[in-house]
Amino acid sequence: MQDKTMVNDTLAGINGELVRFGEMIPQTENKELKQTLKQFRNACEQSQEELYQLARERSYYVPAAKADAEEVKHVRSLFCGCGMK
């Protein structure tokens, strides 16, 4: 298996775990469990960031071009419905 495939598969798995932690954390009432889940989530986020940087360095991942100010304003207006200025 190629490095690029392994990195991309691992990133996809970590991203899935982050989604699941995001669903579980607000649903538990047990404070200790909630704290433990947050620690796991933070560790996943750190791993995701490290793999992302590796992917960028090796050109396995090339991010999209940055949005200009008008595009950002438009997207904000879609989410808040207030037409931010």
GICOR-V781670 format. One record per helix or strand. SS is the DSSP state (A for helix, B for strand). FROM is the first residue (numbers start at 1). TO is the last residue. Records with the same first field share a line. If there is no record, write none. Layout:
# GICOR-V781670
SS->FROM-TO, FROM-TO
This chain:
# GICOR-V781670
A->3-25, 31-57, 69-80
